[in-house]
Amino acid sequence: MRKKFEIVFLDDAIDFINKLDVKSRNKVFYHIDKSKHINGPKLFEKLEGEIWYFRTKFLSLQYLSFCILG
């Protein structure tokens, strides 16, 4: 399957994700990687202009990651 885009993490995003427990971190990375190939509003949604966010629900917590696509 062809990738639709590449992802580059800011240092602050890497620091935040690294502070998560291992299972939550893996789930966040899994959803981000999956969104490169599949469009789905449960994973990746456009807010405004070029601002999008990833949504990951795991163990009753919601993890939101914002990004700018250009």
C-alpha positions as MATLAB code, in Angstrom:
seq = 'MRKKFEIVFLDDAIDFINKLDVKSRNKVFYHIDKSKHINGPKLFEKLEGEIWYFRTKFLSLQYLSFCILG';
ca = [
       0.000    0.000    0.000;
       1.309    3.457   -0.909;
       2.002    6.067    1.783;
       0.004    9.284    1.483;
       2.443   11.399    3.521;
       5.506   11.311    5.756;
       5.528   12.315    9.405;
       8.245   14.316   11.130;
       7.931   14.655   14.908;
       8.882   17.803   16.797;
      11.153   17.294   19.801;
       8.295   18.169   22.185;
       6.077   15.514   20.597;
       8.816   12.896   20.935;
       9.320   13.862   24.601;
       5.570   13.562   25.274;
       5.217   10.192   23.550;
       8.300    8.832   25.307;
       6.704    9.661   28.687;
       3.724    7.392   27.941;
       3.690    3.810   29.159;
       4.888    1.276   26.587;
       1.437   -0.019   25.576;
      -0.004    3.485   25.123;
       3.076    4.589   23.173;
       2.803    1.583   20.861;
      -0.895    2.255   20.273;
      -0.226    5.921   19.391;
       2.535    4.965   16.944;
       0.335    2.223   15.474;
      -2.486    4.716   14.738;
      -0.116    7.302   13.310;
       1.474    4.695   11.032;
      -1.929    3.320    9.995;
      -3.148    6.822    9.064;
      -0.363    7.100    6.457;
      -2.218    4.486    4.409;
      -5.890    4.728    5.410;
      -8.163    7.772    5.697;
     -10.476    7.374    8.637;
     -12.152    9.933   10.884;
     -11.555    7.703   13.905;
      -7.796    8.092   13.433;
      -7.098   11.326   11.626;
      -9.304   14.372   11.208;
      -8.969   17.794    9.639;
      -9.621   20.755   11.926;
      -9.012   23.858    9.820;
      -6.832   24.732    6.829;
      -3.821   22.435    6.989;
      -4.234   21.585   10.695;
      -5.095   17.942   11.404;
      -5.061   15.753   14.465;
      -4.535   12.098   15.301;
      -6.860   10.579   17.880;
      -5.966    7.452   19.841;
      -8.209    5.985   22.518;
      -6.544    3.485   24.815;
      -7.516    2.325   28.319;
     -10.259    4.980   28.605;
      -7.824    7.800   27.737;
      -7.806    9.936   24.593;
      -4.439   10.957   23.143;
      -4.584   13.831   20.638;
      -1.635   14.755   18.458;
      -1.831   17.838   16.244;
       0.022   18.231   12.966;
       0.305   20.547   10.003;
       0.327   19.052    6.524;
       1.747   21.051    3.715;
];
